[in-house]
Amino acid sequence: MTEKSDYLIPINFTLTDRAKEHIRAMMEIVVEDLGSDAVAMMCWLNEGTGADGSWQKFNRPVLAAGERSKLPAGAIQALDGLELVFNVPREVVARFEGQVIDFTEGPGLHLRAT
C-alpha cells in the first residue's frame, strides 16, 4: 500500500538561518533547471541508497521540489519568508512538532538536538 501525504498539514517546526540559506540555494538551482513553477517541499526520508550505494536507514528530513501547478490549493505555506510544502505521511508529523531543522555539510538537513 502506498502512503499518501495530503499536503495540507500545518507546518509545526522552525528553520535555522543555515537551513533557510540551504533551501534558498537549492531552489535557485531547481528553478534554473525546471523553471519558476518549482516550490520547495519538506519531506521525510526513512531509508534509501547511501553515497556508497548501500541501503541505509536515514530517518531525517529532506528537501525536494514539486511543481506548483500540480499541488492542491493551500499546499504551499509561508515559513520564515520561504514558500514551503510540508509533505510527510501523517505518522511522521509528530516528529517535527516544535523541532528546529538545521543544515550542516555531511548530514544535510536534520532535526537539531535541543
C-alpha positions, 0 to 999 in steps of 0.5 A, spaced: 500 500 500 502 506 498 502 512 503 499 518 501 501 525 504 495 530 503 499 536 503 495 540 507 498 539 514 500 545 518 507 546 518 509 545 526 517 546 526 522 552 525 528 553 520 535 555 522 538 561 518 543 555 515 537 551 513 533 557 510 540 559 506 540 551 504 533 551 501 534 558 498 540 555 494 537 549 492 531 552 489 535 557 485 538 551 482 531 547 481 528 553 478 534 554 473 533 547 471 525 546 471 523 553 471 519 558 476 513 553 477 518 549 482 516 550 490 520 547 495 517 541 499 519 538 506 519 531 506 521 525 510 526 520 508 526 513 512 531 509 508 534 509 501 541 508 497 547 511 501 553 515 497 556 508 497 550 505 494 548 501 500 541 501 503 541 505 509 536 507 514 536 515 514 530 517 518 531 525 517 528 530 513 529 532 506 528 537 501 525 536 494 521 540 489 514 539 486 511 543 481 506 548 483 501 547 478 500 540 480 499 541 488 492 542 491 490 549 493 493 551 500 499 546 499 504 551 499 505 555 506 509 561 508 515 559 513 520 564 515 519 568 508 520 561 504 514 558 500 514 551 503 510 544 502 510 540 508 509 533 505 510 527 510 505 521 511 501 523 517 505 518 522 511 522 521 508 529 523 509 528 530 516 528 529 517 535 527 512 538 532 516 544 535 523 541 532 528 546 529 531 543 522 538 545 521 543 544 515 550 542 516 555 539 510 555 531 511 548 530 514 544 535 510 538 537 513 536 534 520 532 535 526 537 539 531 538 536 538 535 541 543 
